[in-house]
Amino acid sequence: MTERKASFIHTSIYILVLLLLSGAISCSLRRSGNSSTAYTRPSPEPTPIEPRANQIKFLMLDGTTTRLEDLIGNNKVVLVNFWATWCRPCRREIPDLVALQNEYRDRGLEVIGLSVDDPGDEAEVKNFARQYSIKYRIGFASEEMLQLFSGPDDTQLPIPQTYIFDRNGKLIDRLKGFRPTFRSWAEGAINYALENP
């Protein structure tokens, strides 16, 4: 191997490691998204989800069909996470999502994972859920639904994406892409939603 080629490989590995450590990598249906640091209450408040998103019917892994408006509100804090079985950053978040559901369930949190995998891959998603000990509800989201959550100006559609709603169904905070401090961000937003009815 030439010295120049070896230098290029070392530099490439170094850059990749820096990107991974900074959390700047996320999966995308189109292009990669961004990330930021630990949770702080957003100001201004996040733009509400496109109202049409509430009406879209989607399939749950248990075979039922539902709509977002049937899941959020109802006097519980809801965390909605868009993910995919093939998305490495999503896989990194799943143990935190499982832990959050276990830790906050009795206080009124419900975690809902909406996979962008094809609903025809139901068996693969079920196996994935068993492998990762996922006990929270899982459904399938279309690209249209993800676009309605992301907003009309977002051409990237990164995953994972996480949205936290208060007990009245109001959006408290959102996170697009992977963040190494995901757990602390989510705990901050969940605690805020639980303590501010």
C-alpha positions in Angstrom: 0.0 0.0 0.0 1.4 3.4 -0.9 2.0 6.0 1.7 -0.5 8.3 0.1 -3.2 5.7 0.1 -2.6 4.8 3.7 -2.8 8.5 4.7 -6.1 8.8 2.8 -7.5 5.7 4.6 -6.4 7.0 8.0 -7.9 10.5 7.3 -11.2 8.9 6.2 -11.4 6.7 9.3 -10.7 9.7 11.5 -13.4 11.8 9.8 -15.9 9.0 10.1 -15.1 8.6 13.8 -15.6 12.3 14.4 -18.9 12.2 12.6 -20.1 9.3 14.7 -19.0 10.9 17.9 -20.7 14.2 17.1 -24.0 12.5 16.3 -24.1 14.1 12.9 -25.2 10.9 11.2 -28.8 10.0 10.8 -30.6 7.7 8.4 -32.7 9.4 5.8 -35.4 8.6 3.3 -33.8 11.3 1.2 -30.7 13.0 2.7 -29.2 13.0 6.2 -30.4 15.5 8.9 -28.8 17.3 11.7 -28.5 17.0 15.5 -27.9 19.3 18.4 -27.0 19.2 22.1 -28.9 18.5 25.4 -32.6 19.4 26.0 -33.7 22.9 26.6 -37.3 24.0 26.3 -37.7 25.3 22.7 -38.3 28.9 22.1 -40.3 29.7 20.1 -42.5 26.7 20.7 -42.4 24.1 17.9 -44.9 24.5 15.1 -47.8 22.1 15.6 -48.0 19.0 13.5 -49.9 19.4 10.2 -53.6 18.7 11.2 -54.0 16.2 8.3 -51.5 14.0 10.1 -54.1 13.4 12.8 -56.5 11.9 10.3 -54.2 9.4 8.4 -55.0 5.8 9.3 -52.1 3.6 9.8 -51.5 -0.1 10.7 -50.2 -1.1 14.1 -48.1 -4.2 14.5 -50.8 -5.9 16.4 -53.1 -5.8 13.3 -55.3 -2.9 14.4 -55.7 0.3 12.4 -55.6 3.7 14.2 -55.1 7.4 13.8 -52.8 9.8 15.6 -55.8 11.7 17.1 -56.7 8.4 18.8 -53.3 8.1 20.4 -52.3 11.6 21.6 -54.1 13.6 24.2 -56.3 11.5 26.3 -54.6 12.7 29.5 -51.3 11.0 28.7 -47.9 12.2 27.5 -47.0 10.6 24.2 -43.6 10.1 22.6 -43.8 9.3 18.9 -40.6 8.0 17.3 -40.1 7.4 13.6 -37.6 4.7 12.9 -36.6 1.8 10.7 -35.1 -1.7 11.3 -32.2 -0.8 8.8 -31.4 2.5 10.5 -28.3 2.3 12.7 -28.9 5.6 14.6 -32.5 4.4 15.3 -31.1 1.2 16.8 -29.0 3.2 19.1 -32.1 5.0 20.4 -34.3 2.0 21.0 -32.8 0.9 24.3 -33.4 4.4 25.6 -37.0 4.3 24.3 -37.5 1.0 26.1 -36.1 2.4 29.3 -38.2 5.6 29.0 -41.4 3.5 28.6 -40.5 1.4 31.6 -39.5 4.3 33.8 -42.3 6.7 33.0 -45.3 4.5 32.1 -46.8 4.6 35.6 -46.6 8.4 35.5 -48.6 8.6 32.2 -46.1 8.2 29.3 -46.8 6.2 26.2 -44.1 5.5 23.7 -45.2 4.8 20.2 -42.7 3.6 17.5 -43.8 4.3 13.9 -41.6 2.3 11.5 -41.1 3.5 8.0 -40.4 -0.1 7.0 -42.9 -1.6 4.5 -45.9 -3.1 6.3 -45.3 -6.2 4.2 -42.1 -6.6 6.3 -44.3 -7.2 9.4 -42.5 -10.5 10.4 -39.1 -8.7 10.2 -40.3 -5.9 12.4 -41.8 -8.3 14.9 -38.5 -10.2 15.1 -36.7 -6.9 15.5 -39.0 -5.9 18.4 -38.4 -9.2 20.1 -34.6 -8.9 19.6 -34.6 -5.4 21.2 -37.2 -6.2 23.9 -39.6 -3.5 22.6 -42.7 -3.5 24.7 -44.1 -0.2 23.6 -46.7 0.0 20.7 -45.3 -0.2 17.1 -47.1 0.9 13.9 -46.2 1.6 10.3 -45.9 5.2 9.0 -46.0 6.2 5.4 -43.6 8.7 3.9 -46.6 11.1 3.6 -47.2 10.9 7.4 -43.5 11.5 8.1 -43.6 14.5 5.7 -46.6 15.9 7.5 -44.7 15.6 10.8 -41.5 17.1 9.4 -43.2 20.0 7.7 -43.6 21.0 4.1 -40.2 22.7 3.9 -38.3 19.6 5.1 -36.9 17.8 2.0 -34.6 15.6 4.0 -36.9 13.4 6.1 -34.2 12.1 8.5 -34.9 9.3 10.8 -34.9 8.8 13.7 -37.4 11.6 14.5 -39.0 12.0 17.9 -42.0 14.1 18.9 -43.3 14.6 22.5 -46.9 15.6 23.1 -48.4 16.8 26.4 -51.5 15.4 28.1 -53.7 17.6 25.9 -52.0 16.5 22.6 -50.0 19.7 22.3 -46.5 19.3 20.8 -43.9 20.0 23.4 -40.7 19.3 21.5 -39.3 17.5 18.5 -35.9 16.1 17.5 -34.9 15.3 13.9 -32.0 13.0 13.4 -29.8 11.3 16.0 -28.4 13.0 19.1 -25.9 11.4 21.5 -27.7 13.0 24.4 -31.1 11.7 23.2 -32.0 10.2 26.6 -31.4 13.4 28.6 -33.2 15.5 26.0 -36.2 13.1 26.0 -36.3 13.0 29.9 -36.3 16.8 30.0 -39.2 17.1 27.6 -41.2 14.2 29.2 -40.7 15.7 32.7 -41.8 19.1 31.5 -44.9 17.6 29.8 -45.8 15.6 32.9 -45.3 18.5 35.3 -47.2 21.1 33.2 -50.7 19.8 32.6 
